[in-house]
Amino acid sequence: MVQHFNFYYFLYLALAVGLLIGLYLLLRNKSERTIFFVLFILLVANFALHFLKLFADFYQERMPWSIRTITPENICAVSVLLFPWFFLSKNKLLRDYMYYIGMISGIGATVFPIDVIGHYAFDFETIRYYVAHSLIWVIPLLMVMLKVHTLEYKRILKVPIIAIAVLCLILINEVILTGLGFVRADVLFSYEIRNAALIFGPNPDIAFVGTMFLPLTPTMFTTIPFGVYAGSTFYWPIIWMIIPGYIYFCIIAGLLALPILKLRGFRFKM
């Protein structure tokens, strides 16, 4: 059974790193066309798995509620759905988003596998979870390591625009799921329930986010401004996190890009 810091927890971490190393060694001397083809096929396979999982017993037993899991209900789900087409587009900004968000969310989900804690180590859902979330960060990292895509610092400031668009997509999806009855209406806008993307406020399960974000969030974006409940706590969806999110994203993205750029002889110009 997977638990924090037990044998299976570290086994899956090791397998994810092993996947990265194995693919790198396999592809490092191949042509760019071959590298592109292999990485794209893996992204498409992850995309297909996102839908095919519904045929597994774990999801069949939870029908029709399982259907909502194939929608863009969180950042990682959006990544699985969009990464193949972002990669295929060859758009530099979209590929930058793949790298930075893939590294942040994919590694985060692999290191903090909240959704499979307590699951048996070799259940379908446990294996699927680690495969899906490992590919979210392994493929974008290989894309950059194998020079299929080149990072540039000047584009970092633009990437959050795509991230905000993705958060808006998740918000719209949540409203639709609520309208269709897949999500209870009373939990819409709750920052404690179904809030993995933090669009409704700092999730208590990830307490450090609130500690880091709230000091940089204007108070007006964390309260109800008018009406009977004026002054009550309410995190304006997405808006509450734009300022701190933008600042922290640029810092983290800069750090994530630095090792890659330094390997290519990048030097800061004073």
N, C-alpha and C positions, 0 to 999 in steps of 0.2 A: 504494500500500500504506500502511496506517495505521501510523505509528510515533510515538513520543512526540515532540511538538513539531514535527512536519513539517507540510506544507501541509494535508494531509487532516485531521490532528488538529485544527487550528484551524478548518478549514472546517466540520467537524461541530459544534464548539463554537459557531461563529457561527450556524449553522442552528438550533441549539437556542435560542439567545437570540433569533434572528429569529422563531421560532415563538411564543415568549412575547410579544414585542412586537406581532407581527401579530395574535394572538388578542386581546390586550388592546385594541388600537385598534379591532378589529372589534366587540368586545362591550361596550366601556365605556359606551356610550349605549343599550344594549338593556335590555329589562325583565329583572327577576330570573328570571322564568320561562324566558325565552329563554336567558339565561346558564346556568341550571341544566341545561336540555335539552342545550345544546351540550357543556358539560363532561362531563355524564353519558355522552353518546354517544361521546365520545373515550375515556373510561375503559372503556366496554364494548368499543370497537373494539380497545383494547390488550389487554383480557381475551381477546377472540376470537383475536387474533394469537398469543397465547401458546400456543394449541392448534393453530391452522391452520399454524403454522410446521413442524409435523411432515410436511406434504406437500411441503415444499421439498427439493430435492436434497441440501442440506447435511445434513439430518436423516435423509432416506431412506437415505442411504449409511451411516449409523451406527446403523441399526435392529438390534436392539430397544433398544439402550442409550439412544437418543434419548428414549425414553418418559420417562425419569427427569427430563428437563429441563422437563416440564410440571407436575411436582409442586412443592410448596412447599419447595424445597431450599435457598433462601437468602432473605434479607430482601427483595430486589427482586422475586423471584418471588412471594412472599407479598403484596407490595404490589399487583402486577398482578392477583392473584386476588381480593383483598379490597377494594381501593379503590372499585370501583363500588358495592359494597353498603354500605360505610361511608358513602360520599357520599349514597347514596339514603336511608339511615336517618335522616339529619339529626341524629344524636346528636352533641352538641358535643364530647364527649371523643374519640370515634372520628374526628371530623374534625380535631381537634387532632393526633391521631396521624398522620393523613394529611399534615398540613402539616409537622410537625417531622421525621418519619421520611422523608417524601418528599423534603424539602429535603436532609437529611443523606445519605441513601443514593443518591438519584437524581443529585444534583450530584456526589457522590463517584464514582459509576460513570461519569458523563459526562466528568469531568476525568481520571479514572484508568481508561481503558477496557481493562483488562488482558485481557479475554476476546477482544478483536478486534485486539489489537496483532499485526501481521504478516499480517493479512487484507487482501485487495485492497479498495480504498476503496469500490467500488460493488458488491461481492458482496451477495447477499441477506442473509446473516447480519450483515454490517457495518451495512447500512441498518436491518435489524430491531432490532439491538442499540441503535442510537442513537435510533430512534423510541420503542422501549419505555421506555428509561431516561430519555429527555427528558420523556416524558409523566408519568413518576412524580413529577417535581418541578414541571413547568410547570403542570399542572392544579391541584394543591393551592395553589400560589402564586397563580394566577389566582382560585381560590376565595376567597382572603382579600383580594387586591387589589380584586376586584370586589364585595366585601362580601356574598358569599353566605354566608360564615361569619365570625364574630367571635372573635378570640383573647382569652383572659384569662389573666393570669399565675397566678392562683390554681389553675388546672387543670394547670399544668405538672407539679406534684408527683405527679399521678395518672397521667400518660401513660406513665411507665416500667412501670406494671403491665401495660398492654397490650403493651408491647415485650417484657416477660418472657414473656407468654403466647405471643407470636409465636415467640420463641426456643425455647420448649418444643415448639411445633408443628413447627419445623424439626428438632429433635432426634428427635421421634417419627417424622417422615418418613424421617430418615436410618436409623433402626433398621429401619423397614419395608423400605426400599430394600435394605438389607444382607440382610435375611431373604429377600427375593425374588431375590437374586442380581444386582441391578443395581449394587451396590457391593461391592468386595472386603471380606471380613470383617476382614482384617488392618489395614485403614485406619480402621475405626470407632474413634472416640475420638482419632484422630491430630490433633494441632494443626498439622501441616504439610501435610496432604492433605485436600482437600474440606472446608475450614474457612473459607469466605468470611464466615460470620456470626460467627466467632470463638467459637463456643460451646464448643469444645474447647481453647481457649487462644490465646495471641497468635501469629497466623500470621507466620512469618518474612518473608513477602512484604510485610507491612505492619508493619515493625519498630517504627515510632514508637508503635504501639498498646501493645506490651509495655513500652516506655519510660515511657509515661504511666500505664498501668493497674497494673503489678506493684507499684510502691511503695505503692499503696493497697489491695492485695489481701493479706489475712491469709495467712501462710505455710501454715497448715493446709489452705487451699483449693488449694494448688499441689503437694501431695505425697500419696503413698499412706500412710495412717495405720497400717495393720496388715498382717500377713502377711509372706511371704518378701521382698516388694519394698518393705517399709516404708521410708519416707524417699526413695524414688525420685520423680522429677518426674512429676506427673500433675495436670493441671488439672481440677478437678471441673467437669463440664459445666454451663455457664451460671452456676453458683454462684460460680465464680472471678471473674466479671466484674460481679456485681451491685453491689457497693459502689462501685468506681470508675466503672462505667457509669452508675449513678444520679447520681453527682456531676457527671460531665462532661456527661451529657445535659441536666440542669437548667441548667447554665451555657450550653451551646450553644443550647438552646431559648430561654432568656431573651434571648440576643443576636439570634436569628432573629426573635423576636416584637417586639423593640424598634423597628425601623424602621416596621413596620406600625402599631403602637400610637401612635407619635409622630406619624405622619401623621394620626391621628384625634384629636390633641390630648390624648393620654394624659399624665398627670403623676403622678410618684411622690408618695405621701402620706407625709410625715415624721411 
